[in-house]
């Protein structure tokens, strides 16, 4: 009976309290070529009391970015809800280039975080990379109206970036996911309810399970 009640409580939390917040902040640039750079901010998708807001320090007057040139882009997440939250973030860069002899078409080019795109001043003390594309905030469960520490403070294109990226458009999207801190909702939301076997994710799980609220 106790196990059944526990399962029911977990399912209830999942249905009511989990929010997957997709905040697409498209910082658009041309590599080596002029273009007005703007960030697109979509409305937060919010359920119950789990609400977040992606905050950033970014110069919207930027029109281009060159290889090996730093641009300020400080990313933090704010808890705009009423309960503590666990937070993880995915950084999704995208690059497109015009197709030769077909001005109506564009071709996507691969660009990888950490090699092609460098996240400068990456905060590895408070954020842990899980190897699954997400950075997990392990410093604490974020309290209402509080911000996380910055994930990174600036970006830079690698100096060895291939010439094929010349005059391509460049966009960075940031995906934020937040869940409440009830035991063990984050496992149900992020890892299908299981304790991770991967050593990196297992270390993150060890951090988070010490912060859950019963």
N, C-alpha and C positions, 0 to 999 in steps of 0.2 A: 504493500500500500504506500509506504514512504517513497519507494522508487517511482511509483506511478505518479505521485504528487510532484516529485522533483522533475520528472519528464514533462508533466503538464505545465509546471512553472516555467521551464525552459522554453517550451513551445510558445507560451504566452508572451514571454519576453521577445522571442524572435518575431512574432506577428506584429507586436505593438511597438517595439523599441528599436529595431534595427533600421538604420538608414544607410542607404548607399548614395552618397552625395557625389554626383558627377559635375564637377565644376570645370568647365572647359575654358581655360584662360589661353586663348590663342595669341601668343606674342608673335606677330608675323613680321618677317624680315626678308630682304633679298641678300643673298651672299654675294658680296662685291657690287651689288647694284642697288640704286636708290628705290625706295618704296616707303610709303607711309606705314609706320608700325603702330598697331593698335591692339589692345587686349579686349577680347570679347568675354563678357561676364554673363553667365546664364543664371536664371533664378534657382536658388537652392531647392532641392526636393527634400521635403521634411516630413517625418512621421513622428507623432507624439512629441516627446520631450527631448529627442535626440536631434539636435540641430547644429550645423557647423557653417562657418564662413571662411573662405580662403582669402587671406590678406596677402598683399604683396607690394613691394617697393619696386616700381618699374618706370622707366622714363619713356613715355609714349611718343616723345618727339624723335626717337631713333628711327632712322630711315634705312640704315644698312648695317651689316655686321661683317667684319673681315676675319680671316683666319688669325688665330692667336691674339684676338682682341677681346678684352673683358668687357662685359656689359652688366650693370647692376640689375639683379632680379632676385630680391629677397622674398622668400616664400615662407609664410607661417599659416597655421590654421587656428581659428578662434572657435571656442565652444559658445555658441549663441543659444544653447538650450538651457534646461533647468537641472540637469543631472550630470554627474561626471561621465566622461567618455574615453574610450580607447580609439585611437586614430591611426590610420595608415594612408600612405600617399603613393601614387604611381606617376612617374614623369614620362610623358609620351611625346617625343619629338617627331616631326614629319617634315619631309623635304620633297618638293615637286619641281620639275623642270619642264619647259615647253618642249613638245615633240617637234623635231625638225620637219618642215614642210607641212605641218598640220597645226596652225595656230589655235585651233579650237580644242586641242587635246593637251593633257599634261601627264607626265610620267612620274610616279613616285620613286624616290631613291631611298635606299636604306640608310639610316643614320642611328648609331648606337650611343646610348648614354655611357659615359665613362671612357670612351675611346674617341669617337667623332665629336660628341658634345661633352664638354667637361663642366660638371657642376662644381664651381669653385667654393672654397670654404665649406665644404660638405660637413655637416654636423654629425659625426659618427659617435659622439658621446651620448647624445640624447635620442638619435634616430639610428635604427639598426636595419641594414638591408637584408631582406629575407631570401634573396636568390630567386624569388618568384616574381620579380618585377616591382615589388612593394617595399617602401621604407616604413618601418613601424616605429611609432613614438613610444619608447620604453622608459622615458624618464619618470613619467607619472600618468595617472588617470587625470585628464584635463578637466579642471573645475569649470563651472558655469562662468561665462564672461571672461575667461582667461584664454590667452594665446599659448600655443606651443612655442618652443624655441625655434628659430629659423632652421629649415632643412638645408638650405644653401643660400648664399648671398649674391652670387653673380654667375654668369655663364660665359663660356668661351668655346669657339670652334677650334678643333685641334689644328696645329700648324701643318700637319701632314695630310690634311683633308684633300681628297682627290680633286683635280681640275674639273671633273664632270659636274661638280656642284656649283661651278661658276654661273652666276645669274639665276640661281634657283631660289624659290621662295621657301621660307623656313618658319615653321609653327611649333610652339611648345604647348601641349595640353597637359593639365594637371588633374588627376582623378583622385578624389578624397573619399574615403569610406570611414564611417564612424559607427560604433556600437556602444551600448551601455555597459557598465562594469559588473553586471550581475554574473554570478558563477554559473557556467563558463560559456557565456553567450558568444564571446569572440571566437571560440573554437567552432561553435555551430555555424557562425556566420562566415568564417574565413577558411576553415579547414575541415568541413563536413563533420564536425563534432568529434574529430579524433585528435589525440595528442600527436604532434608531428614526430616523425622518425628522422627526418633530415636534421643533422646536427645544428645547422644555422637557425632553422625555424624552432628547433627544440630549445635553444638558448633564449629565443624571443618569448616562447611560451613560458619558460621559467621566470622571466622578468614580469610578464603580465599576470601570471597566476598569483604572484605575491601581492598584486594590487587589486584583485577582485573584491567585490562587496557581496557578502553572503545575504 
